[in-house]
């Protein structure tokens, strides 16, 4: 039988095996300090040498602060005595992790065990504090590590953006009395001695040191929480009143029964573009899946460098080229606005104030609700070593620039970091909507001049895209990096309305074409229909897969090639999507039209706005609350994405019936009562 001390020795020996393997001979020669020799557990020579290393590395005996120094001395004594709380503190700290050459750069330690440590000592009560140190290598060391991982120096120019900000992160559990200068000075000295000859710098921020704190809410957070609860209770009361058959238009507007009935309704009117519901939902799913891949790239995984191998396969273009799905939204939105305008203007004069007023109120209040949650209560949904970094990306921009988000101007006012990153699309879409009469009115009043105006503005949008890509020497593909949102490409090209306008303009023109079609549809020969589908497939695949060449090691950067691809690939994709809609509307869609027109897509389409607003915040919360690194692969990413989709359908449905649907129904009620036009109920 083994006693407790024997077992504890085995635990420490096992845990220490992954620690720093060598110290100086001076450290190895140390023995148990005289003041602890009477109480320390009996160790043999090798065990004692190993314990000396553990104490030397993980106790801050030369700390600047007196309290930290005293607690560190008590930790050293407790470690030699193999006391439970000290072993837990050591166990919670990182040892040199495996797989660094594959990109396992972040060791979380044991966050929960560390911050749960609580011990009464002679120097005062001691609690665990979890600190994450970051070691920053220079470019030479990065290239050396990559070469050991099989990455040639020739690829450096293409992957530099992915690895240039890489850090090796270690988690250390220390007494809570130890401040950042205590921890940083100790490990700077230690790492400098162990890595002599390597150019490494070490950093530690106050936000990277975490302790267990009691849950507290600010006054504004309490107002938001209780206000939301009162609102939900009010919705419940309206629902009960509606169920009891009280006759009131207001009751029905805020009744869950009425909202659910409208979401599930099978209402179908002649002229509906049924296939658009399927395209919208599939594009929303595509966005959610793509953002799940981004989360796998943004947050620590044990094989992050394998992502650079992944992008060399054609299958990766489904994600790296999948940003085109946003252009499907632009095309659909432009087409619906155009159809609505020409249909309404043929009946009466357009009420332009209502044209803009309805659109702003249709989009903004649901957005404002989500922005409010991000500004306040989101910080209480998790914790962990990455949590504060995640809040800097998700919460802080909303707290400082919420007004830019709800006014739909943040892509110009504050392009990084964005409040609700995914809503850059809504901002662009709103700006396009506001400017759409520049194209629509001339087309309505003078067809020839309108078409010339349309062609000129479209050509201008393409030329602006080409010019900015040319002068900034952007590569033809979206940069694959965990710093994507910090890149100039994302801030001044990818989300810039003046760059992305071409696909919305195509949508406006396509809506005009659909509006003018005969009621029985346009008839073309079978061979022309087949040719159209072939051209559609080629256009979509060329746009999607075309970016692959820009990631290849042997492909030299060509300024003209990259600029042309960025300028025309989105239009090519959009024209392919436009053909799908045109073919389905005119009877040439076949099975594709049957699938896209399923009633299930109509239901999901009605909750897709809520799904779009909520999904990225949920993904950030799940990733930011991680306590261990993940593993990147197509299977794990898709598996996680399927969970995202199921969760988003549920949350999107709840958000729609509680917030979005009552608002839309209320606005529709007001507009109809005031004689406004009700056809512009489009996203």
Buried (B, 14 or more C-beta within 10 A) or exposed (E): EEEEEEEBBEBBBEBBEEBBEEBEEEBEEBEBBEEBEEEBBEBEEEBBBBBBBBBBBBBBEEBBBEBBBBBBBBBBBBBBBBBEBBBBBBBBBBBEBEEBEBBBBBBBBBBBBBBEBEBEBEBEEBBBBBBBBBBBBEEEBBBBBBEEBEBEEEBBEBBBBBBEEBBBBBBBBBBBBBBBEBBBBBBBEBBEEBBEEBEBEBBBEEEBBBEBEEEEBEEEBEEBBEEBEEBBEEBBEBBBBBEEEEEEEBBBBBBBBBBBEBBEEEEEEEEEBBBBBBBBBBBBBBBBBBBBBBBBBBBBBBBBBBBBEBBEEEEBBBBBBBBBBBBBBBBBBBBBBBBBBBBBBEEEEBBEEBBBBBBBBBBBBBBBBBBBBBBBBBBEBBBBBBBBBBBEBBBBBBEEBBEBBBBBBBBEEBBBBBBBBBBBBBBBBBBBBBBBBEBBBBBBEEEEEBBEBBEEBBEBBBEBBBEBBBEEEBBBBBBBBBEBBBBEBBBBBBBBBBBBBBBBBBBBBBBBBBBEEEEEEBEBEEEEBEEBBEEBEEBBBBBBBBBBBBBEEEBEEBEEBBBBBBBBBBBBBBBBBBBBBBBBBBBBBEEBBEBBBBEEBBBBBBBBBBBBBBBBBBBBBBBBBBBBBBBBBBEBBEEBBBEBBEBBBEBBBBBBBBBBBBBBBBBBBEBEEEEBBEEBBBB
